[in-house]
Amino acid sequence: MNPSPLLHTMLLFFFFFLFSSTHSSHLTHNHKATISLSFPLSSLPLSTNITSKIFTTSLSSTTSNNYNFKSSFKYSMALIVSLPIGTPPQIQQMVLDTGSQLSWIQCHNKVPKKQHAPTPSFDPSLSSTFSPLPCTHPVCKPLIPDFTLPTSCDQNRLCHYSYFYADGTYAEGNLVREKFTFSRSVITPPLILGCATESTDPRGILGMNLGRLSFTSQAKVNKFSYCVPARRTRPGPVPTGSFYLGNNPNSLGFKYVQMLTFSQSQRMPNLDPLAYTVALTGIRIQGKKLNISQSVFRPDSGGSGQTMVDSGSEFTYLVDEAYNKVKEEVVRIVGPRMKRDYVYGNVADMCFDRGDVIEIERLIGGMVFEFEKGVEILVPKERVLADVGGGVHCVGIGNSDKLGAASNIIGNFHQQNMWVEFDVANRRVGFGRADCSRLTK
């Protein structure tokens, strides 16, 4: 498989919020106190095979009703978490994706195209808590049909689904119920997820958006956070970051921006109401604030222009007007050095040859994404350009209009060396600068 590395997990208008109600229970455990868990999470290019890792569990009690799960992960392009699913647990690798809803795992032993070794697949026959959804389940027969996620009855009268992503990748199989078994005392209730028998991705998806069927909603996760380390720029070990499910002890230093919410009457054709939408207010390059109207970063009457924070997108994306202003400034600074007639992934055309990288970084300098209440994402000059292969480096920003998405998306490339917390209970997103690689040592 060779999916677009830019926007692997952004969905095309998949709105499960239209479905009728489903079961979504709290995590269950044998104690009333909070449970704190720790085991591995990895983040690697989607084309890289990762072997399952052994997980360790640590328990600690507090007076909170929340629970905490802490992981470490290796990062280069996508965040890959290894989670224990089923009874007894089988370790499954899943892309941590705040931009999608449905979680799904691999349930076949086929080797996806262009993969040289099989990825460990979930074996339903080995789990005592696995159960497929029948066609009569309300998720399989929504009150309002969702034509972007067709469900149908297979020959065994089980609920069959097909899930398509913006980059052309897909997964299909049966919708099922299964537990996440973190330890003997910490087990989720059966959660609805996909059990893929056909897919173009070698691993599954952990859907973490605000949708009713996301892991966040079904498991009643109040907050979660991750710290993406800086990418390696030379051969060596893959950088390691951190992930928390629940309370983060570092959150006292976070700065928060409120999420924008949308009522049912505000639902618009191009709006994703299940995304973590925030109010981006401006962009600075070399300390100069670009002449971009704030309205460009908010949904218009058709829903285009919302700004979302998405761990499943590698690059950051801007709508046409904002992208052109950034490009205009980059051209002004280093225009003669740009590769001519070169477009990466059909969306990014601010690119340079490897030999010019250090000088280009020095000339462009840092970049800042501004939010309300003075909250900022600071991008140092060393992380303005992304190595896209073939001796080419590009500014890590794409034009979302070229994708037909018409949204502003803060991708994980611009979340390096920073805590990002999704405080679902308080409807806010927090940011905090950190040396993410050191946090796991």
Secondary structure per residue as TSV (DSSP state, phi and psi in degrees):
chain	resnum	aa	ss	phi	psi
A	1	M	-	360.0	143.2
A	2	N	-	-138.6	69.9
A	3	P	-	-72.6	159.8
A	4	S	-	-60.5	126.1
A	5	P	S	-76.2	-6.2
A	6	L	S	-82.0	-42.7
A	7	L	S	-143.5	56.8
A	8	H	T	-61.2	-38.3
A	9	T	T	-117.9	18.6
A	10	M	-	-81.5	128.6
A	11	L	B	-86.5	154.0
A	12	L	S	-98.3	97.0
A	13	F	S	51.6	46.5
A	14	F	-	-96.8	104.5
A	15	F	-	-118.4	91.2
A	16	F	G	-73.2	-9.1
A	17	F	G	-63.2	-14.7
A	18	L	G	-76.1	-16.3
A	19	F	S	-72.3	154.7
A	20	S	-	-70.2	168.3
A	21	S	-	-59.4	146.3
A	22	T	-	-128.7	167.3
A	23	H	-	-73.6	133.3
A	24	S	-	-149.3	99.1
A	25	S	-	-103.4	162.9
A	26	H	-	-68.7	158.6
A	27	L	-	-60.6	139.3
A	28	T	E	-109.7	140.6
A	29	H	E	-150.9	173.4
A	30	N	S	-88.5	2.6
A	31	H	-	-130.3	156.2
A	32	K	S	-85.5	-16.5
A	33	A	S	-78.0	164.7
A	34	T	-	-67.6	144.8
A	35	I	-	-109.7	132.4
A	36	S	E	-113.0	126.1
A	37	L	E	-117.6	150.0
A	38	S	E	-144.6	117.5
A	39	F	-	-162.3	172.6
A	40	P	-	-76.4	143.8
A	41	L	E	-128.8	139.0
A	42	S	E	-128.2	151.4
A	43	S	-	-137.1	114.0
A	44	L	-	-141.4	169.0
A	45	P	-	-56.4	147.0
A	46	L	T	-63.3	-20.7
A	47	S	T	-91.7	2.5
A	48	T	S	-98.6	131.6
A	49	N	-	-82.2	137.6
A	50	I	-	-124.8	132.9
A	51	T	-	-80.4	151.6
A	52	S	-	-60.4	147.6
A	53	K	-	-115.9	151.4
A	54	I	-	-74.6	139.4
A	55	F	-	-113.0	146.7
A	56	T	-	-116.4	151.5
A	57	T	-	-126.1	131.3
A	58	S	-	-121.9	137.9
A	59	L	-	-114.0	136.3
A	60	S	-	-143.9	145.8
A	61	S	-	-104.9	142.2
A	62	T	-	-141.0	-179.3
A	63	T	S	-92.2	-2.6
A	64	S	-	-77.1	157.0
A	65	N	S	-86.3	-10.2
A	66	N	-	-76.6	169.9
A	67	Y	-	-130.4	155.9
A	68	N	E	-125.4	133.6
A	69	F	E	-128.5	122.0
A	70	K	E	-114.3	134.8
A	71	S	E	-134.2	161.0
A	72	S	E	-114.6	149.2
A	73	F	E	-144.8	155.1
A	74	K	E	-102.4	135.1
A	75	Y	-	-124.4	134.8
A	76	S	S	-144.3	-33.1
A	77	M	S	-146.7	-39.3
A	78	A	S	-136.6	147.6
A	79	L	-	-87.3	117.7
A	80	I	E	-114.5	117.4
A	81	V	E	-103.0	139.5
A	82	S	E	-103.0	113.4
A	83	L	E	-119.5	146.1
A	84	P	E	-86.5	115.2
A	85	I	E	-122.4	138.1
A	86	G	T	94.5	178.3
A	87	T	T	-134.5	109.9
A	88	P	T	-67.7	160.7
A	89	P	T	-68.7	141.7
A	90	Q	E	-116.7	129.6
A	91	I	E	-74.1	124.8
A	92	Q	E	-123.3	138.0
A	93	Q	E	-93.5	128.8
A	94	M	E	-137.7	138.9
A	95	V	E	-74.5	122.1
A	96	L	E	-73.7	112.1
A	97	D	E	-132.8	108.1
A	98	T	T	-79.9	-1.5
A	99	G	T	-101.5	2.7
A	100	S	-	-137.8	168.1
A	101	Q	-	-107.8	-55.7
A	102	L	-	-69.9	125.2
A	103	S	-	-88.3	142.0
A	104	W	E	-149.7	153.5
A	105	I	E	-124.2	164.9
A	106	Q	E	-80.8	127.3
A	107	C	-	-124.5	34.6
A	108	H	-	-145.2	162.8
A	109	N	-	-106.0	14.6
A	110	K	-	-74.6	152.3
A	111	V	-	-93.0	114.9
A	112	P	-	-54.2	153.5
A	113	K	T	-53.6	139.5
A	114	K	T	69.2	11.7
A	115	Q	-	-100.4	134.6
A	116	H	S	-91.5	-13.0
A	117	A	S	-143.9	147.1
A	118	P	-	-67.3	145.6
A	119	T	-	-94.1	137.3
A	120	P	-	-52.4	127.8
A	121	S	-	-111.1	149.8
A	122	F	-	-73.6	132.6
A	123	D	-	-107.4	102.1
A	124	P	G	-57.1	-30.9
A	125	S	G	-67.6	-16.7
A	126	L	G	-92.8	-4.1
A	127	S	-	-110.2	128.2
A	128	S	T	-80.1	-10.1
A	129	T	T	-108.3	5.3
A	130	F	-	-79.3	134.9
A	131	S	E	-150.4	128.9
A	132	P	E	-76.2	153.1
A	133	L	-	-84.9	131.4
A	134	P	B	-76.2	164.3
A	135	C	T	-62.9	-21.7
A	136	T	T	-80.6	-7.0
A	137	H	S	-65.8	140.8
A	138	P	T	-59.2	-27.2
A	139	V	T	-67.5	-32.4
A	140	C	T	-82.0	-20.1
A	141	K	S	-127.3	70.5
A	142	P	-	-64.6	152.4
A	143	L	S	-62.4	-36.0
A	144	I	S	-118.0	115.6
A	145	P	-	-57.7	140.1
A	146	D	-	-107.7	100.3
A	147	F	T	-75.3	-11.8
A	148	T	T	-86.7	-13.6
A	149	L	S	-130.2	77.5
A	150	P	-	-65.4	130.3
A	151	T	E	-114.1	148.1
A	152	S	E	-153.0	168.6
A	153	C	E	-91.9	131.1
A	154	D	-	-87.3	-174.6
A	155	Q	T	-66.9	-17.1
A	156	N	T	-99.0	12.3
A	157	R	S	62.7	34.3
A	158	L	B	-106.9	155.9
A	159	C	E	-78.0	115.7
A	160	H	E	-102.6	139.9
A	161	Y	E	-130.4	158.8
A	162	S	E	-133.1	131.5
A	163	Y	E	-127.5	120.3
A	164	F	E	-116.9	144.4
A	165	Y	B	-112.6	164.4
A	166	A	T	-63.4	-24.5
A	167	D	T	-91.3	6.7
A	168	G	S	95.3	-6.2
A	169	T	-	-78.1	163.1
A	170	Y	E	-154.3	166.5
A	171	A	E	-147.7	139.7
A	172	E	E	-145.7	153.3
A	173	G	E	170.5	-143.8
A	174	N	E	-110.1	145.6
A	175	L	E	-80.3	136.0
A	176	V	E	-137.7	175.7
A	177	R	E	-119.0	133.7
A	178	E	E	-155.7	155.0
A	179	K	-	-96.8	150.3
A	180	F	B	-97.3	115.2
A	181	T	B	-102.8	92.6
A	182	F	-	-77.3	-35.3
A	183	S	S	-161.5	179.5
A	184	R	S	-62.9	-27.9
A	185	S	S	-106.4	-8.3
A	186	V	E	-123.7	103.4
A	187	I	E	-137.6	133.6
A	188	T	-	-74.2	159.2
A	189	P	-	-68.1	171.2
A	190	P	-	-60.4	123.9
A	191	L	E	-106.9	147.0
A	192	I	E	-79.5	127.0
A	193	L	E	-151.2	168.5
A	194	G	E	-89.3	143.2
A	195	C	E	-116.6	92.9
A	196	A	E	-76.6	126.8
A	197	T	E	-103.1	-15.0
A	198	E	E	-137.4	132.4
A	199	S	E	-163.4	158.3
A	200	T	S	-99.2	-3.9
A	201	D	S	-106.8	139.1
A	202	P	S	-75.5	-6.1
A	203	R	S	-143.3	171.6
A	204	G	E	-88.9	-167.1
A	205	I	E	-128.8	135.6
A	206	L	E	-104.4	98.4
A	207	G	E	-74.2	120.3
A	208	M	-	-122.5	19.4
A	209	N	S	-81.1	-163.5
A	210	L	S	-91.0	7.9
A	211	G	S	-68.0	156.3
A	212	R	T	-61.3	-31.3
A	213	L	T	-100.4	7.1
A	214	S	S	-69.0	160.7
A	215	F	H	-60.3	-39.7
A	216	T	H	-55.1	-46.4
A	217	S	H	-76.5	-46.7
A	218	Q	H	-65.5	-36.8
A	219	A	T	-88.9	0.6
A	220	K	T	57.4	48.2
A	221	V	-	-79.5	121.4
A	222	N	-	-78.8	-32.2
A	223	K	E	-161.3	156.4
A	224	F	E	-153.8	160.0
A	225	S	E	-154.7	159.6
A	226	Y	E	-148.0	158.7
A	227	C	E	-128.4	107.2
A	228	V	E	-85.7	120.8
A	229	P	-	-73.6	163.2
A	230	A	-	-66.3	141.4
A	231	R	-	-66.5	150.2
A	232	R	-	-73.8	142.7
A	233	T	S	-110.5	-0.8
A	234	R	S	-147.7	163.6
A	235	P	S	-55.9	143.4
A	236	G	S	154.9	-173.8
A	237	P	S	-60.6	146.5
A	238	V	-	-70.7	131.8
A	239	P	-	-58.6	151.1
A	240	T	E	-118.2	135.7
A	241	G	E	-122.5	-169.9
A	242	S	E	-129.7	152.4
A	243	F	E	-140.9	131.7
A	244	Y	E	-120.3	134.2
A	245	L	E	-108.8	104.7
A	246	G	S	111.8	-150.1
A	247	N	-	-68.8	139.1
A	248	N	-	-112.3	120.6
A	249	P	T	-65.0	-11.6
A	250	N	T	-91.5	0.4
A	251	S	G	-70.8	-13.8
A	252	L	G	-61.7	-25.6
A	253	G	G	-94.7	5.2
A	254	F	-	-80.0	150.2
A	255	K	E	-111.9	133.8
A	256	Y	E	-111.9	147.1
A	257	V	E	-125.2	135.8
A	258	Q	E	-69.6	143.0
A	259	M	-	-78.7	144.6
A	260	L	-	-83.6	133.5
A	261	T	-	-115.5	156.5
A	262	F	-	-134.2	126.4
A	263	S	-	-75.3	169.3
A	264	Q	G	-59.3	-34.6
A	265	S	G	-72.8	-15.1
A	266	Q	G	-94.9	1.0
A	267	R	-	-65.7	125.7
A	268	M	-	-122.8	157.7
A	269	P	T	-54.9	-40.4
A	270	N	T	-98.8	9.3
A	271	L	-	-95.2	136.8
A	272	D	-	-103.8	98.3
A	273	P	T	-73.4	-9.2
A	274	L	T	-95.8	-2.2
A	275	A	S	-82.2	163.3
A	276	Y	-	-85.8	89.6
A	277	T	E	-92.6	129.7
A	278	V	E	-128.5	168.2
A	279	A	-	-98.7	91.9
A	280	L	E	-73.3	135.0
A	281	T	E	-114.9	-18.2
A	282	G	E	-178.9	171.9
A	283	I	E	-135.6	134.8
A	284	R	E	-117.8	142.0
A	285	I	E	-129.2	125.1
A	286	Q	T	56.3	34.3
A	287	G	T	81.1	-5.9
A	288	K	E	-94.0	123.1
A	289	K	E	-78.9	126.4
A	290	L	-	-75.4	149.0
A	291	N	-	-80.4	76.0
A	292	I	-	-122.5	125.2
A	293	S	-	-65.0	138.9
A	294	Q	G	-61.1	-24.7
A	295	S	G	-64.0	-22.9
A	296	V	G	-65.8	-24.2
A	297	F	G	-98.1	8.3
A	298	R	S	-124.8	153.9
A	299	P	-	-60.8	134.1
A	300	D	-	-87.8	-168.0
A	301	S	T	-61.9	-22.1
A	302	G	T	-100.3	-1.5
A	303	G	S	97.1	-6.8
A	304	S	T	-73.7	143.8
A	305	G	T	104.2	-2.0
A	306	Q	-	-64.0	151.9
A	307	T	E	-112.5	121.8
A	308	M	E	-125.1	153.0
A	309	V	E	-100.9	120.6
A	310	D	-	-133.7	113.6
A	311	S	T	-73.7	-19.2
A	312	G	T	-85.0	-8.5
A	313	S	-	-101.1	132.3
A	314	E	S	-75.3	-60.9
A	315	F	S	-79.4	164.2
A	316	T	E	-88.9	144.6
A	317	Y	E	-123.2	141.2
A	318	L	E	-127.3	147.1
A	319	V	-	-67.2	164.9
A	320	D	H	-50.8	-48.4
A	321	E	H	-62.8	-43.6
A	322	A	H	-70.8	-42.4
A	323	Y	H	-59.1	-43.8
A	324	N	H	-64.1	-34.7
A	325	K	H	-67.5	-40.2
A	326	V	H	-64.5	-45.8
A	327	K	H	-62.9	-39.2
A	328	E	H	-58.3	-41.0
A	329	E	H	-71.7	-40.8
A	330	V	H	-63.4	-41.7
A	331	V	H	-62.9	-40.3
A	332	R	H	-60.4	-38.1
A	333	I	H	-82.8	-45.8
A	334	V	H	-134.6	25.2
A	335	G	G	-48.5	-48.4
A	336	P	G	-61.6	-20.3
A	337	R	G	-91.5	-8.0
A	338	M	S	-70.3	145.7
A	339	K	-	-70.7	129.5
A	340	R	T	-86.8	142.8
A	341	D	T	56.8	32.7
A	342	Y	-	-118.2	126.7
A	343	V	-	-132.3	123.5
A	344	Y	B	-90.3	125.1
A	345	G	T	62.0	19.0
A	346	N	T	68.1	7.2
A	347	V	T	-131.4	-18.8
A	348	A	B	-123.7	119.7
A	349	D	-	-125.9	18.6
A	350	M	-	-101.2	78.3
A	351	C	E	-125.9	157.2
A	352	F	E	-144.5	157.3
A	353	D	E	-76.7	153.7
A	354	R	G	-56.3	-38.9
A	355	G	G	-62.4	-19.4
A	356	D	G	-98.5	0.3
A	357	V	H	-59.2	-51.8
A	358	I	H	-60.2	-42.9
A	359	E	H	-69.2	-37.9
A	360	I	H	-63.5	-44.1
A	361	E	H	-60.5	-41.4
A	362	R	H	-64.9	-40.9
A	363	L	H	-72.4	-42.8
A	364	I	H	-71.2	-38.1
A	365	G	-	74.1	-160.4
A	366	G	-	-81.2	168.9
A	367	M	E	-134.1	145.7
A	368	V	E	-131.8	131.9
A	369	F	E	-101.8	121.6
A	370	E	E	-99.5	138.7
A	371	F	E	-124.9	180.0
A	372	E	G	-65.8	158.2
A	373	K	G	61.0	27.7
A	374	G	G	75.1	8.8
A	375	V	-	-74.2	135.8
A	376	E	E	-138.5	149.6
A	377	I	E	-107.4	115.1
A	378	L	E	-96.2	122.4
A	379	V	E	-110.1	106.6
A	380	P	-	-67.4	161.8
A	381	K	G	-58.0	-29.2
A	382	E	G	-70.2	-13.4
A	383	R	G	-121.4	23.8
A	384	V	S	-81.6	-35.8
A	385	L	E	-102.6	140.7
A	386	A	E	-110.5	136.3
A	387	D	E	-77.7	112.2
A	388	V	E	-102.8	8.0
A	389	G	E	94.2	164.0
A	390	G	T	66.1	23.1
A	391	G	T	76.1	17.3
A	392	V	E	-115.7	139.1
A	393	H	E	-123.0	137.5
A	394	C	E	-126.4	148.8
A	395	V	E	-56.9	130.6
A	396	G	S	-75.4	45.7
A	397	I	E	-133.3	132.4
A	398	G	E	-114.7	164.3
A	399	N	E	-93.1	108.7
A	400	S	G	-67.7	-25.1
A	401	D	G	-62.9	-28.7
A	402	K	G	-68.0	-20.9
A	403	L	G	-90.7	-11.5
A	404	G	T	79.0	16.2
A	405	A	-	-90.8	-37.7
A	406	A	-	55.0	41.5
A	407	S	-	-133.0	156.2
A	408	N	E	-96.5	127.9
A	409	I	E	-130.8	122.7
A	410	I	E	-88.1	104.6
A	411	G	-	-85.4	172.8
A	412	N	G	-68.4	-18.8
A	413	F	G	-60.6	-34.6
A	414	H	G	-99.3	19.9
A	415	Q	G	-114.8	12.7
A	416	Q	B	-69.6	144.6
A	417	N	T	52.2	49.2
A	418	M	E	-158.2	134.0
A	419	W	E	-73.6	135.9
A	420	V	E	-125.4	117.7
A	421	E	E	-114.0	132.1
A	422	F	E	-105.3	96.7
A	423	D	E	-88.9	87.3
A	424	V	T	-64.5	-41.2
A	425	A	T	-61.7	-37.5
A	426	N	T	-103.3	9.2
A	427	R	T	52.9	54.6
A	428	R	E	-149.2	160.2
A	429	V	E	-121.8	131.3
A	430	G	E	-110.8	148.3
A	431	F	E	-129.2	141.4
A	432	G	E	-151.4	126.8
A	433	R	E	-67.4	143.2
A	434	A	-	-162.1	158.9
A	435	D	-	-95.3	89.7
A	436	C	T	-63.1	-32.3
A	437	S	T	-66.1	-35.2
A	438	R	G	-73.8	-22.8
A	439	L	G	-66.0	-23.1
A	440	T	G	-96.6	-0.1
A	441	K	-	-87.8	360.0
